[in-house]
């Protein structure tokens, strides 16, 4: 894997930084594919530019290239991003959802759920949460954004477990931390190798005895946490997980300090 490279908006990704594979190249957040090979696949023929400032990262196994943005960068919706959105109000055909305070409300079709019909569609009200994927974005300031809770090709909610989020709590994190959590949660390898993030593994081990926890991470800097299997200590466990994620993010803790933090917070919440 090549050494990460810092790029500015409009910079082209050097060909020698792309994974060398005959499989289709996957372009992640922060990058835009301008052209691709018309003949035999070859990474050297791809023209990819940055849409935001950040560090270029590549995954040779997945043949993926993406841009790791600055932790506190303001989120701007991009197609295929997973987001935690809050319903503001509904109209005849859409739920109008908030993704961030500074972006226009996103439109979520009332039938954009797995198996939804006019009779079985979710009855969401203001304040309810959904885990969705950005389906399309318009051009210019205040452009219309559309989100969906199903995969466009299959009509299923997986992968990603999209749909209404019931119970739990939502915590604010930076966009950079959101990206790290998404990378870690989607990897089957040891998290020690994923951006130095061990907090999820440590929390999973220590909370296993009370039923563990569920989590939905949004690229918009929102993370939903649910510990409904913990019974009477559900609230304490949920708050503990959220505090661990926020502290790891705020203080940019290394793996050793993340483990100490988890132990400290669980003890303070009488969970260990």
TACOR-V790678 format. One record per pair of residues at least 12 apart in sequence whose C-alpha atoms are under 10 Angstrom apart, sorted by the first residue. I is the first residue (numbers start at 1). J is the second residue. D is the distance in Angstrom with one decimal. If there is no record, write none. Layout:
BEGIN
[[I;J;D] [I;J;D]]
END
This chain:
BEGIN
[[1;17;8.1] [1;18;8.8] [1;19;7.5] [1;20;9.6] [1;57;8.7] [1;58;6.8] [1;59;7.2] [1;60;6.6] [1;61;9.8] [2;16;8.0] [2;17;5.8] [2;18;8.0] [2;19;8.5] [2;56;9.4] [2;57;8.2] [2;58;7.5] [2;59;9.6] [2;60;9.5] [3;17;8.0] [3;55;9.8] [3;56;8.6] [3;57;8.1] [3;58;9.0] [4;17;8.3] [4;54;9.7] [4;55;5.9] [4;56;5.1] [4;57;5.5] [4;58;7.9] [4;67;9.4] [4;68;9.5] [5;17;8.3] [5;54;8.3] [5;55;5.4] [5;56;5.0] [5;57;7.6] [5;67;9.3] [6;50;10.0] [6;53;7.4] [6;54;5.6] [6;55;4.4] [6;56;6.1] [6;57;9.5] [6;67;8.9] [6;68;9.3] [6;69;9.7] [7;30;10.0] [7;49;8.9] [7;50;6.7] [7;51;9.2] [7;52;7.9] [7;53;5.6] [7;54;5.6] [7;55;6.2] [7;56;6.9] [7;67;8.4] [7;68;9.9] [7;69;9.8] [8;49;9.1] [8;50;6.5] [8;51;7.7] [8;52;6.1] [8;53;4.4] [8;54;6.8] [8;55;9.1] [9;30;8.8] [9;31;9.0] [9;49;7.5] [9;50;4.9] [9;51;4.7] [9;52;4.6] [9;53;5.6] [9;54;8.7] [10;31;9.3] [10;32;9.4] [10;48;9.3] [10;49;5.6] [10;50;5.3] [10;51;6.1] [10;52;7.8] [10;53;9.1] [11;31;9.7] [11;48;8.5] [11;49;5.4] [11;50;5.5] [11;51;8.2] [11;52;9.2] [11;53;9.1] [12;31;9.3] [12;32;9.5] [12;33;9.9] [12;34;9.8] [12;47;7.1] [12;48;5.7] [12;49;4.2] [12;50;6.5] [12;51;9.8] [13;31;8.8] [13;32;9.9] [13;33;10.0] [13;46;9.0] [13;47;7.3] [13;48;5.6] [13;49;5.8] [13;50;7.3] [13;56;8.2] [13;65;9.5] [14;44;8.7] [14;46;9.5] [14;47;8.7] [14;48;8.4] [14;49;9.3] [15;43;6.9] [15;44;5.1] [15;45;7.8] [15;46;7.5] [15;47;8.2] [15;48;9.0] [16;43;8.7] [16;44;7.5] [17;43;9.5] [17;44;9.5] [17;56;8.5] [17;57;8.8] [17;58;7.8] [17;65;8.9] [18;43;6.4] [18;44;7.7] [18;46;8.8] [18;48;9.7] [18;56;9.7] [18;57;9.2] [18;58;7.0] [18;59;9.1] [18;60;8.6] [18;63;8.4] [18;64;8.4] [18;65;6.9] [19;42;9.8] [19;43;6.9] [19;44;9.4] [19;58;6.8] [19;59;7.2] [19;60;5.3] [19;61;8.7] [19;62;9.0] [19;63;5.8] [19;64;7.3] [19;65;7.6] [20;42;7.8] [20;43;6.2] [20;44;8.4] [20;60;7.5] [20;63;7.9] [21;41;8.4] [21;42;7.4] [21;43;7.0] [21;60;7.9] [21;61;9.2] [21;62;9.6] [21;63;6.8] [22;40;8.3] [22;41;5.7] [22;42;6.3] [22;43;7.7] [22;63;9.1] [23;41;7.3] [23;42;8.7] [23;43;9.2] [23;62;9.2] [23;63;7.2] [24;36;9.9] [24;41;7.3] [24;42;8.9] [24;43;8.8] [24;62;9.7] [24;63;7.4] [24;64;9.0] [25;41;8.9] [25;42;9.2] [25;43;7.4] [25;46;8.7] [25;60;9.9] [25;62;8.5] [25;63;5.5] [25;64;6.0] [25;65;7.7] [26;58;9.9] [26;59;9.6] [26;62;7.9] [26;63;6.2] [26;64;4.6] [26;65;6.4] [26;66;8.5] [27;48;8.4] [27;58;9.6] [27;63;8.8] [27;64;5.9] [27;65;5.3] [27;66;6.0] [27;67;9.2] [28;57;9.5] [28;58;9.5] [28;64;6.8] [28;65;5.8] [28;66;4.3] [28;67;7.0] [28;68;9.5] [28;80;9.1] [28;81;9.4] [29;50;9.2] [29;51;8.7] [29;52;9.2] [29;65;8.6] [29;66;5.5] [29;67;6.0] [29;68;8.0] [29;69;8.9] [29;78;7.5] [29;79;8.8] [29;80;8.6] [29;81;7.7] [29;179;9.1] [29;219;9.6] [30;49;8.7] [30;50;5.9] [30;51;5.3] [30;52;5.6] [30;53;7.8] [30;54;7.9] [30;55;9.6] [30;56;9.0] [30;65;9.6] [30;66;6.4] [30;67;5.0] [30;68;7.5] [30;69;7.4] [30;78;8.5] [31;48;6.6] [31;49;5.7] [31;50;4.5] [31;51;5.4] [31;52;7.6] [31;53;9.8] [31;54;10.0] [31;56;9.2] [31;65;8.2] [31;66;6.3] [31;67;6.5] [31;68;10.0] [32;47;8.6] [32;48;5.5] [32;49;5.4] [32;50;6.3] [32;51;6.6] [32;52;9.9] [32;66;9.5] [33;46;7.5] [33;47;6.1] [33;48;4.5] [33;49;6.7] [33;50;9.1] [34;46;7.8] [34;47;5.5] [34;48;5.7] [34;49;7.3] [35;47;5.2] [35;48;7.3] [36;48;8.7] [43;63;9.8] [48;65;9.6] [50;66;9.1] [50;67;7.6] [51;67;9.0] [52;67;8.1] [52;68;9.4] [52;69;7.3] [52;70;9.5] [52;73;9.6] [52;76;10.0] [53;67;7.9] [53;68;8.4] [53;69;6.2] [53;70;7.5] [53;73;9.3] [54;66;9.4] [54;67;5.7] [54;68;5.2] [54;69;4.3] [54;70;6.1] [54;71;9.7] [54;73;9.9] [54;176;9.9] [55;67;5.4] [55;68;5.0] [55;69;6.5] [55;70;8.4] [56;68;6.3] [56;69;8.9] [67;179;9.7] [68;175;9.5] [68;176;7.0] [68;177;9.8] [68;179;7.4] [68;180;8.5] [69;175;7.6] [69;176;5.9] [69;177;9.6] [69;179;8.4] [70;174;8.7] [70;175;7.5] [70;176;5.7] [70;177;9.2] [71;173;8.8] [71;174;5.3] [71;175;5.4] [71;176;3.7] [71;177;6.2] [71;178;8.6] [71;179;8.9] [71;180;9.7] [71;221;9.5] [71;249;8.3] [71;250;9.3] [71;252;9.8] [72;173;8.7] [72;174;5.2] [72;175;6.1] [72;176;6.6] [72;177;8.8] [72;221;9.1] [72;250;9.9] [73;174;7.5] [73;175;6.3] [73;176;7.5] [73;221;9.6] [74;100;9.1] [74;102;9.0] [74;174;8.5] [74;175;7.3] [74;176;9.9] [74;220;8.4] [74;221;8.9] [75;99;9.1] [75;100;7.6] [75;102;9.1] [75;103;8.9] [75;174;9.0] [75;175;6.6] [75;176;9.7] [75;219;7.5] [75;220;5.5] [75;221;7.4] [76;99;9.4] [76;100;8.7] [76;102;9.2] [76;103;7.7] [76;137;9.8] [76;175;9.9] [76;219;9.2] [76;220;7.7] [77;99;8.4] [77;100;9.3] [77;103;8.5] [77;106;9.7] [77;133;9.9] [77;134;7.1] [77;135;9.8] [77;136;8.8] [77;137;7.1] [77;138;9.8] [77;145;7.6] [77;146;9.7] [77;147;9.9] [77;219;8.5] [77;220;7.7] [78;133;9.4] [78;134;6.5] [78;135;8.5] [78;136;7.6] [78;137;6.7] [78;138;9.8] [78;145;9.0] [78;219;9.4] [79;133;7.7] [79;134;5.0] [79;135;5.6] [79;136;5.5] [79;137;6.6] [79;145;9.2] [79;146;9.2] [79;147;8.9] [80;132;9.3] [80;133;5.6] [80;134;5.0] [80;135;6.2] [80;136;8.1] [80;147;9.0] [80;148;9.8] [80;151;9.8] [81;132;8.3] [81;133;5.5] [81;134;5.3] [81;135;8.3] [81;136;9.9] [81;147;9.3] [81;218;7.8] [81;219;6.3] [81;220;8.5] [82;131;7.1] [82;132;5.7] [82;133;4.4] [82;134;6.5] [82;135;9.7] [82;147;9.2] [82;148;9.6] [82;149;9.6] [82;160;8.1] [82;162;8.6] [82;182;9.2] [82;216;9.0] [82;217;7.4] [82;218;5.3] [82;219;5.9] [82;220;8.1] [83;99;7.2] [83;100;9.8] [83;130;8.3] [83;131;5.9] [83;132;5.5] [83;133;6.1] [83;134;7.3] [83;147;8.8] [83;162;9.5] [83;178;9.9] [83;216;8.6] [83;217;7.0] [83;218;3.8] [83;219;5.4] [83;220;5.7] [83;221;8.2] [83;222;7.5] [83;223;8.9] [84;97;9.7] [84;98;8.9] [84;99;6.9] [84;100;9.6] [84;129;6.9] [84;130;5.9] [84;131;4.8] [84;132;6.5] [84;133;8.8] [84;162;9.5] [84;163;9.8] [84;164;9.7] [84;165;8.8] [84;170;8.7] [84;216;7.4] [84;217;7.0] [84;218;4.9] [84;219;7.9] [84;220;7.1] [84;221;8.4] [84;222;6.0] [84;223;7.1] [84;224;7.5] [85;97;5.9] [85;98;5.6] [85;99;4.9] [85;100;8.2] [85;105;9.6] [85;106;8.6] [85;108;9.7] [85;127;9.5] [85;128;8.5] [85;129;5.7] [85;130;5.4] [85;131;6.4] [85;132;7.2] [85;133;9.6] [85;147;9.2] [85;164;9.6] [85;165;9.6] [85;218;8.3] [85;220;8.6] [85;222;8.5] [86;98;5.1] [86;99;6.8] [86;100;9.2] [86;105;9.6] [86;106;9.7] [86;124;10.0] [86;125;9.5] [86;126;7.6] [86;127;5.8] [86;128;5.7] [86;129;4.5] [86;130;6.4] [86;131;9.0] [86;164;9.8] [86;165;9.7] [87;99;9.1] [87;105;9.2] [87;106;9.2] [87;107;9.6] [87;108;9.0] [87;124;7.4] [87;125;6.5] [87;126;5.0] [87;127;5.4] [87;128;5.4] [87;129;6.2] [87;130;7.6] [88;105;8.2] [88;106;9.7] [88;124;9.6] [88;125;7.5] [88;126;4.7] [88;127;6.2] [88;128;8.1] [88;129;9.6] [89;105;9.9] [89;124;8.6] [89;125;6.5] [89;126;5.2] [89;127;8.4] [89;128;9.6] [90;107;9.4] [90;108;9.2] [90;109;9.7] [90;110;8.6] [90;123;9.7] [90;124;8.0] [90;125;7.3] [90;126;7.9] [91;107;9.9] [91;109;9.7] [91;110;8.9] [92;109;9.5] [92;110;8.3] [93;107;9.3] [93;108;8.5] [93;109;6.0] [93;110;5.7] [93;111;8.1] [93;118;10.0] [94;106;9.4] [94;107;6.0] [94;108;5.4] [94;109;4.5] [94;110;5.1] [94;111;8.4] [94;112;9.1] [94;146;9.8] [95;107;5.9] [95;108;5.0] [95;109;6.2] [95;110;6.2] [95;111;9.8] [95;112;9.9] [95;123;10.0] [95;124;7.9] [95;125;8.6] [95;126;9.2] [95;147;9.9] [96;108;6.4] [96;109;8.8] [96;110;9.8] [96;126;9.1] [96;146;9.5] [96;147;9.9] [97;126;8.8] [97;127;9.2] [97;128;9.4] [97;129;8.8] [97;130;8.9] [97;145;9.8] [97;146;9.5] [97;147;8.9] [98;127;9.5] [98;129;9.5] [99;145;9.7] [99;147;9.9] [99;218;9.3] [99;219;9.7] [99;220;6.7] [99;221;9.3] [99;222;9.1] [100;220;6.9] [100;221;8.6] [100;222;9.3] [102;142;9.4] [103;141;8.7] [103;142;6.8] [103;143;8.7] [103;144;9.4] [103;145;9.1] [104;141;8.8] [104;142;5.5] [104;143;7.1] [104;144;6.9] [104;145;7.6] [105;142;8.9] [105;143;9.4] [105;144;7.6] [105;145;7.3] [105;146;9.0] [106;134;8.9] [106;136;9.8] [106;137;9.2] [106;143;9.5] [106;144;6.6] [106;145;4.8] [106;146;5.4] [106;147;6.6] [106;148;9.9] [107;134;9.8] [107;135;9.8] [107;136;9.9] [107;144;7.6] [107;145;6.3] [107;146;4.7] [107;147;6.1] [107;148;8.5] [108;130;9.6] [108;132;8.7] [108;133;9.8] [108;134;9.5] [108;135;9.4] [108;145;8.9] [108;146;6.1] [108;147;5.2] [108;148;5.8] [108;149;8.1] [109;146;8.2] [109;147;7.8] [109;148;7.0] [109;149;8.9] [110;122;7.6] [110;123;8.9] [110;124;9.1] [110;148;9.3] [110;149;9.9] [111;148;9.1] [111;149;9.1] [111;150;9.6] [112;132;9.6] [112;147;8.5] [112;148;5.4] [112;149;5.6] [112;150;6.2] [112;151;9.2] [112;152;9.3] [112;155;8.4] [112;156;9.8] [112;157;9.5] [112;163;9.0] [113;132;9.5] [113;148;7.3] [113;149;5.1] [113;150;5.6] [113;151;9.3] [113;155;7.8] [113;156;7.8] [113;157;7.1] [113;162;8.3] [113;163;6.6] [113;164;8.9] [114;148;9.9] [114;149;7.3] [114;150;5.9] [114;151;8.8] [114;154;9.4] [114;155;6.1] [114;156;5.3] [114;157;5.7] [114;158;9.2] [114;162;8.9] [114;163;8.0] [115;150;9.4] [115;155;7.8] [115;156;8.0] [115;157;9.3] [116;155;9.8] [122;163;9.2] [122;164;8.0] [123;164;9.9] [124;164;8.3] [128;164;7.7] [128;165;7.6] [128;166;8.0] [128;167;9.5] [129;163;8.7] [129;164;5.9] [129;165;5.3] [129;166;7.4] [129;167;9.2] [129;169;9.9] [129;170;9.1] [129;224;9.1] [130;148;9.5] [130;149;7.9] [130;162;7.4] [130;163;5.4] [130;164;4.2] [130;165;5.2] [130;166;8.5] [130;216;9.7] [130;224;9.8] [131;147;9.6] [131;148;8.7] [131;149;6.8] [131;157;9.7] [131;160;8.5] [131;161;7.6] [131;162;4.9] [131;163;5.2] [131;164;6.2] [131;165;6.6] [131;216;7.1] [131;217;8.4] [131;218;7.7] [131;223;10.0] [131;224;9.0] [132;146;9.9] [132;147;6.2] [132;148;5.4] [132;149;4.7] [132;150;7.8] [132;151;9.7] [132;157;9.0] [132;160;8.7] [132;161;8.8] [132;162;5.4] [132;163;6.5] [132;164;8.6] [132;216;9.9] [132;218;8.5] [133;146;8.8] [133;147;5.5] [133;148;5.4] [133;149;6.3] [133;150;7.8] [133;151;8.3] [133;152;9.9] [133;157;9.9] [133;160;8.9] [133;162;7.7] [133;163;9.7] [133;218;9.1] [133;219;9.8] [134;146;6.2] [134;147;4.4] [134;148;6.5] [134;149;9.0] [135;147;4.9] [135;148;6.1] [135;149;9.3] [135;150;9.7] [135;151;9.2] [135;152;8.3] [136;148;9.3] [148;162;8.4] [148;163;8.6] [149;161;8.6] [149;162;5.1] [149;163;5.2] [149;164;8.4] [150;162;6.7] [150;163;7.8] [160;186;9.2] [160;216;8.4] [160;217;9.6] [161;216;8.3] [162;216;8.8] [165;215;9.9] [165;216;8.6] [165;224;8.1] [165;225;9.6] [165;226;9.2] [166;224;9.8] [166;226;8.6] [166;228;9.9] [167;224;9.3] [167;225;8.8] [167;226;6.7] [167;227;8.9] [167;228;7.7] [168;213;9.7] [168;214;8.7] [168;215;9.0] [168;224;6.6] [168;225;5.4] [168;226;4.1] [168;227;6.8] [168;228;7.3] [168;234;8.8] [168;235;8.3] [168;238;7.1] [168;239;9.4] [169;215;9.7] [169;223;8.3] [169;224;5.6] [169;225;5.5] [169;226;6.5] [169;227;9.3] [169;235;8.9] [169;238;7.1] [169;239;7.9] [169;242;8.3] [170;215;9.6] [170;216;9.2] [170;217;9.6] [170;222;6.5] [170;223;5.6] [170;224;4.4] [170;225;6.4] [170;226;9.0] [170;238;9.5] [170;239;9.6] [170;242;8.0] [171;217;9.8] [171;221;8.4] [171;222;5.8] [171;223;5.3] [171;224;6.4] [171;225;7.9] [171;239;9.0] [171;241;9.6] [171;242;6.1] [171;243;8.4] [171;245;8.7] [171;246;7.7] [172;218;9.8] [172;220;9.1] [172;221;5.8] [172;222;4.9] [172;223;6.5] [172;224;9.0] [172;242;8.7] [172;245;9.4] [172;246;7.4] [173;217;9.6] [173;218;9.5] [173;219;9.6] [173;220;8.7] [173;221;4.9] [173;222;5.9] [173;223;7.1] [173;242;9.4] [173;245;7.7] [173;246;6.0] [173;247;9.4] [173;248;9.7] [173;249;6.9] [173;250;8.3] [174;219;8.9] [174;220;8.2] [174;221;5.1] [174;222;8.1] [174;223;10.0] [174;246;8.6] [174;249;7.1] [174;250;8.3] [175;218;8.6] [175;219;6.0] [175;220;6.2] [175;221;4.7] [175;222;8.3] [175;249;9.9] [176;219;8.5] [176;220;9.7] [176;221;8.1] [176;249;8.5] [177;195;9.9] [177;197;9.6] [177;217;9.6] [177;219;8.9] [177;221;7.7] [177;222;9.7] [177;223;9.9] [177;245;8.5] [177;246;8.8] [177;248;8.7] [177;249;6.0] [177;250;9.1] [177;252;9.2] [178;217;6.3] [178;218;6.4] [178;219;5.5] [178;220;7.6] [178;221;5.7] [178;222;7.3] [178;223;7.6] [178;245;9.8] [178;249;9.2] [179;195;9.8] [179;217;8.5] [179;218;8.4] [179;219;6.4] [179;220;9.4] [179;221;8.7] [180;194;7.6] [180;195;6.5] [180;196;9.0] [180;197;7.5] [180;217;9.8] [180;219;9.8] [180;249;9.8] [181;194;9.0] [181;195;9.1] [181;197;7.9] [181;199;9.6] [181;200;8.3] [181;215;9.9] [181;216;9.6] [181;217;7.0] [181;218;9.3] [181;219;9.5] [181;223;9.2] [181;245;9.2] [182;216;8.9] [182;217;6.5] [182;218;8.2] [182;219;8.2] [183;195;8.3] [183;197;9.7] [184;196;9.4] [184;197;7.2] [184;198;8.8] [184;200;8.3] [184;201;9.5] [185;200;8.2] [185;201;9.6] [185;215;9.3] [185;216;9.6] [185;217;9.0] [191;255;9.7] [192;255;7.4] [195;254;9.7] [195;255;9.6] [196;252;10.0] [196;253;8.9] [196;254;6.6] [196;255;5.9] [196;256;9.6] [196;258;9.6] [197;248;8.8] [197;252;9.9] [197;253;8.8] [197;254;7.7] [197;255;6.2] [197;256;9.9] [197;258;8.0] [198;248;9.8] [198;253;9.9] [198;254;8.6] [198;255;5.6] [198;256;8.4] [198;257;9.6] [198;258;6.7] [198;259;7.3] [199;241;9.2] [199;244;7.4] [199;245;7.3] [199;248;7.7] [199;253;9.6] [199;254;9.6] [199;255;7.5] [199;256;9.5] [199;257;9.3] [199;258;5.6] [199;259;6.5] [199;260;9.6] [199;261;8.6] [199;262;7.1] [200;241;8.8] [200;244;9.1] [200;245;8.4] [200;258;9.4] [200;259;9.7] [200;262;9.5] [201;259;9.3] [202;255;9.8] [202;258;8.2] [202;259;6.3] [202;260;9.6] [202;261;9.8] [202;262;7.0] [202;263;8.8] [203;240;9.3] [203;241;7.2] [203;244;8.6] [203;245;9.9] [203;258;9.8] [203;259;8.6] [203;262;6.7] [203;263;8.9] [203;266;9.0] [204;241;9.7] [206;262;8.6] [206;263;8.5] [206;266;8.6] [206;271;8.8] [206;272;7.9] [207;227;9.3] [207;230;8.9] [207;237;8.1] [207;241;9.4] [207;266;9.1] [207;271;8.3] [207;272;8.9] [208;230;9.7] [209;230;8.8] [210;227;8.6] [210;228;9.6] [210;229;6.8] [210;230;5.0] [210;231;8.1] [210;233;8.8] [210;234;9.0] [210;237;9.0] [210;271;9.2] [211;227;7.4] [211;228;8.2] [211;229;5.1] [211;230;5.7] [211;231;9.0] [211;234;9.8] [212;226;9.0] [212;227;6.6] [212;228;8.9] [212;229;7.2] [212;230;7.6] [212;237;9.0] [212;238;9.9] [213;225;7.0] [213;226;5.6] [213;227;4.6] [213;228;7.6] [213;229;7.6] [213;230;8.4] [213;234;9.5] [213;237;8.4] [213;238;7.8] [213;241;8.4] [214;226;5.1] [214;227;6.5] [214;228;8.6] [214;229;9.5] [214;238;9.4] [215;227;9.0] [215;238;10.0] [215;241;9.6] [215;242;9.9] [223;242;8.1] [223;245;9.0] [223;246;9.8] [224;238;9.4] [224;242;8.5] [225;237;9.5] [225;238;6.1] [225;239;8.4] [225;240;9.9] [225;241;7.3] [225;242;7.0] [226;238;5.9] [226;239;9.3] [226;241;9.1] [226;242;9.7] [227;239;9.3] [227;241;9.0] [233;269;9.4] [233;270;9.2] [233;271;8.2] [235;269;9.9] [236;266;8.9] [236;268;9.8] [236;269;6.2] [236;270;8.2] [236;271;7.9] [237;265;9.9] [237;266;7.9] [237;269;7.6] [237;270;9.2] [237;271;7.2] [239;265;9.6] [239;266;9.8] [239;269;8.6] [240;262;8.3] [240;264;9.9] [240;265;6.3] [240;266;6.3] [240;267;9.5] [240;268;8.8] [240;269;6.8] [240;270;9.8] [240;271;8.7] [241;262;8.3] [241;265;8.7] [241;266;8.6] [243;261;9.5] [243;262;9.1] [243;265;7.7] [243;266;9.8] [244;258;8.0] [244;259;9.6] [244;261;6.8] [244;262;6.1] [244;263;9.6] [244;264;9.5] [244;265;7.1] [244;266;9.0] [245;258;9.2] [245;261;9.8] [245;262;9.3] [247;261;8.2] [247;262;9.8] [248;261;8.1] [248;262;9.5]]
END
